[in-house]
Amino acid sequence: MRKAPKQKRSREMVSRLLDATAATIARRGLDGTTTNHIADQAGVSIGSVYQYFPDKEALVESLLTRMGEQAGRRFRQQAKKVDIDTMNLQQVALSAIQFGIYSIRRDPLTYEMIRNWSRVPIHKLLDPLEQAFLVAAQPYFLKHYSNYPVHNLETKLYVVINSTIFTAIRYVIQDDSMIEEKELVATLSDMIVRTLEPVVH
C-alpha cells in the first residue's frame, strides 16, 4: 500500500477499493482482473487507485490480509457456535476440517485465491487462520489435559494444522480427485487424533 489510511475518508476509500478488488476477482478471476476493472467496480478514477496502491499485486496482498483476518474471526465464531469444549478431539477435528472445506467451496473469491496459491502471497490468508486454530486449540487442551496430556503441544499443533490446511487446499482445487471428501476428512481427523492423543504403553 502506498500510504497508510489514517483519516476516516482514506480508510473508507481503501475499504471500497478492496471490496471492488474482491468483487472483480470473484467475477473475472485473478488473471482477468486489472486495476482499470477495479477502478470501474469501485466507481473511482484509476488515479484514485494508484494514490493508495501501486499495482494490482499490492491490492491483492492487502485483500488477502483482510481475508485472513475475516477467516480467523469466522473460525473462532464457529468454534464458539459448536462449543468445541463439549466435544472429543475426533469431533473437533472433523468439525474444523468440514467447516474449512465448506468455506473454500462456497466462496468464489476464496476459491480463486486458493487456486492461485503459488502466485499470490497466500500466507497473508493462511497465517491468521493458523493463528486462530492455535488460539482455539490451546485452551481446549488445557481444559482437557487429563485426556490429552500432550508434550510439545505447540510443535504438534503447528504440524497438524499446516498439514491439514495444505492437504485440504490441494484436495479442493483438484479437478478430478479420486478420493472422496468424506474419506479425506476422516483420514485427516485420524491423523490429528493419533498425533495429539497420548501414547499408551
C-alpha positions as CSV (number, residue, x, y, z in Angstrom):
1,M,0.0,0.0,0.0
2,R,1.3,3.4,-0.9
3,K,0.1,5.2,2.2
4,A,-1.5,4.1,5.4
5,P,-5.1,5.3,5.6
6,K,-5.1,7.4,8.8
7,Q,-8.2,9.6,8.1
8,K,-11.7,8.2,8.0
9,R,-12.2,9.2,4.4
10,S,-8.9,7.4,3.4
11,R,-9.9,4.3,5.3
12,E,-13.2,4.2,3.6
13,M,-11.6,4.6,0.2
14,V,-9.2,1.7,0.9
15,S,-12.1,-0.4,2.1
16,R,-14.0,0.5,-1.1
17,L,-11.1,-0.4,-3.3
18,L,-10.6,-3.8,-1.5
19,D,-14.3,-4.5,-1.8
20,A,-14.0,-3.7,-5.5
21,T,-11.0,-5.9,-5.9
22,A,-12.8,-8.8,-4.2
23,A,-15.9,-8.5,-6.3
24,T,-13.9,-8.2,-9.5
25,I,-11.7,-11.2,-8.8
26,A,-14.7,-13.3,-7.8
27,R,-16.4,-12.4,-11.1
28,R,-13.5,-12.2,-13.6
29,G,-10.8,-14.4,-11.9
30,L,-7.3,-13.3,-10.9
31,D,-5.9,-13.2,-14.4
32,G,-8.9,-11.4,-15.8
33,T,-8.8,-8.6,-13.3
34,T,-6.9,-5.3,-14.0
35,T,-6.6,-2.1,-12.0
36,N,-8.9,-0.5,-14.5
37,H,-11.6,-3.1,-13.8
38,I,-11.2,-2.4,-10.1
39,A,-11.5,1.3,-10.5
40,D,-14.7,0.8,-12.6
41,Q,-16.1,-1.5,-10.0
42,A,-15.3,1.0,-7.2
43,G,-16.7,3.9,-9.2
44,V,-13.4,5.9,-9.0
45,S,-10.7,7.1,-11.3
46,I,-7.6,5.0,-11.9
47,G,-5.7,7.8,-10.3
48,S,-7.6,7.2,-7.0
49,V,-6.5,3.5,-7.1
50,Y,-2.8,4.5,-7.6
51,Q,-3.0,7.0,-4.9
52,Y,-3.2,4.1,-2.4
53,F,-1.9,1.1,-4.3
54,P,1.0,1.0,-6.8
55,D,-0.4,-2.0,-8.7
56,K,-2.8,-5.0,-8.7
57,E,-0.3,-7.1,-6.7
58,A,-0.5,-4.7,-3.8
59,L,-4.3,-4.7,-3.9
60,V,-4.3,-8.5,-3.9
61,E,-1.9,-8.6,-1.0
62,S,-4.0,-6.2,1.1
63,L,-7.1,-8.1,0.2
64,L,-5.6,-11.4,1.3
65,T,-4.6,-9.8,4.6
66,R,-8.2,-8.7,5.1
67,M,-9.5,-12.1,4.0
68,G,-7.2,-13.8,6.5
69,E,-8.4,-11.7,9.4
70,Q,-12.0,-12.4,8.4
71,A,-11.4,-16.2,8.1
72,G,-9.8,-16.2,11.5
73,R,-12.9,-14.5,13.0
74,R,-15.3,-16.9,11.2
75,F,-13.4,-19.9,12.6
76,R,-13.4,-18.5,16.1
77,Q,-17.2,-17.8,15.8
78,Q,-17.7,-21.4,14.5
79,A,-15.7,-22.8,17.4
80,K,-18.0,-21.0,19.9
81,K,-21.1,-21.9,17.9
82,V,-20.5,-25.6,18.0
83,D,-19.0,-25.4,21.6
84,I,-15.8,-27.4,21.0
85,D,-15.2,-27.7,24.7
86,T,-18.0,-30.3,24.9
87,M,-16.5,-32.4,22.0
88,N,-13.9,-35.1,22.0
89,L,-10.8,-34.5,19.8
90,Q,-12.1,-36.5,16.9
91,Q,-15.3,-34.4,16.8
92,V,-13.4,-31.2,17.0
93,A,-11.1,-32.2,14.1
94,L,-14.0,-33.4,11.9
95,S,-15.9,-30.2,12.6
96,A,-13.0,-27.9,11.8
97,I,-12.0,-29.7,8.6
98,Q,-15.6,-29.8,7.3
99,F,-16.1,-26.1,8.0
100,G,-12.8,-25.2,6.3
101,I,-13.5,-27.2,3.1
102,Y,-17.1,-25.8,3.0
103,S,-15.8,-22.2,3.5
104,I,-13.4,-22.6,0.5
105,R,-16.1,-24.2,-1.8
106,R,-18.9,-21.7,-1.0
107,D,-16.9,-18.5,-1.7
108,P,-15.7,-17.9,-5.3
109,L,-13.2,-15.3,-4.1
110,T,-11.5,-17.7,-1.6
111,Y,-11.6,-20.5,-4.1
112,E,-9.9,-18.3,-6.8
113,M,-7.2,-17.2,-4.4
114,I,-6.5,-20.7,-3.1
115,R,-6.4,-22.0,-6.7
116,N,-3.6,-19.5,-7.4
117,W,-1.9,-20.1,-4.1
118,S,1.6,-20.4,-5.7
119,R,1.3,-17.0,-7.4
120,V,-0.1,-14.8,-4.6
121,P,1.2,-14.2,-1.0
122,I,-1.1,-16.9,0.3
123,H,0.5,-16.7,3.7
124,K,-1.4,-13.4,4.3
125,L,-4.6,-15.5,4.2
126,L,-3.3,-18.6,5.9
127,D,-1.2,-17.2,8.8
128,P,-4.2,-15.6,10.6
129,L,-6.2,-18.8,10.1
130,E,-3.3,-20.9,11.6
131,Q,-3.2,-18.4,14.5
132,A,-7.0,-18.8,15.0
133,F,-6.6,-22.6,15.2
134,L,-3.8,-22.2,17.7
135,V,-5.7,-19.7,19.9
136,A,-8.8,-22.1,19.9
137,A,-6.7,-25.3,20.5
138,Q,-4.6,-24.3,23.4
139,P,-7.4,-23.6,25.9
140,Y,-9.1,-26.8,24.7
141,F,-6.1,-28.9,25.5
142,L,-5.6,-27.1,28.9
143,K,-9.2,-27.8,29.8
144,H,-8.9,-31.5,28.6
145,Y,-5.4,-32.1,29.8
146,S,-6.3,-35.3,31.7
147,N,-7.5,-36.8,28.4
148,Y,-4.8,-35.3,26.2
149,P,-1.6,-34.6,28.2
150,V,0.3,-33.6,25.0
151,H,4.0,-32.9,25.2
152,N,5.4,-30.4,22.7
153,L,1.9,-29.2,22.1
154,E,2.7,-26.1,20.2
155,T,5.0,-28.0,17.8
156,K,2.5,-30.8,17.2
157,L,-0.3,-28.3,16.7
158,Y,1.8,-26.5,14.1
159,V,2.4,-29.7,12.2
160,V,-1.2,-31.0,12.2
161,I,-2.7,-27.6,11.5
162,N,-0.4,-26.9,8.5
163,S,-0.6,-30.4,7.2
164,T,-4.3,-30.3,7.3
165,I,-4.7,-26.9,5.7
166,F,-2.4,-27.7,2.8
167,T,-3.9,-31.1,2.2
168,A,-7.4,-29.7,2.2
169,I,-6.4,-26.9,-0.1
170,R,-4.8,-29.3,-2.6
171,Y,-7.8,-31.5,-2.5
172,V,-10.3,-28.7,-3.1
173,I,-8.5,-27.3,-6.1
174,Q,-8.0,-30.6,-7.8
175,D,-10.5,-31.1,-10.7
176,D,-10.5,-34.9,-10.7
177,S,-9.5,-36.2,-7.3
178,M,-10.2,-39.9,-6.9
179,I,-10.5,-39.5,-3.2
180,E,-14.0,-39.0,-1.7
181,E,-14.3,-35.9,0.6
182,K,-15.7,-38.0,3.4
183,E,-12.7,-40.3,3.3
184,L,-10.3,-37.4,3.2
185,V,-11.9,-35.7,6.2
186,A,-11.9,-38.9,8.2
187,T,-8.3,-39.7,7.4
188,L,-7.1,-36.2,8.3
189,S,-9.1,-36.3,11.6
190,D,-7.5,-39.7,12.4
191,M,-4.0,-38.2,11.8
192,I,-4.8,-35.3,14.1
193,V,-6.0,-37.6,16.9
194,R,-3.1,-40.0,16.5
195,T,-0.6,-37.1,16.7
196,L,-2.2,-35.5,19.8
197,E,-3.5,-38.4,21.8
198,P,-1.2,-39.8,24.5
199,V,0.7,-42.9,23.6
200,V,-0.4,-45.9,25.7
201,H,2.4,-48.3,26.6
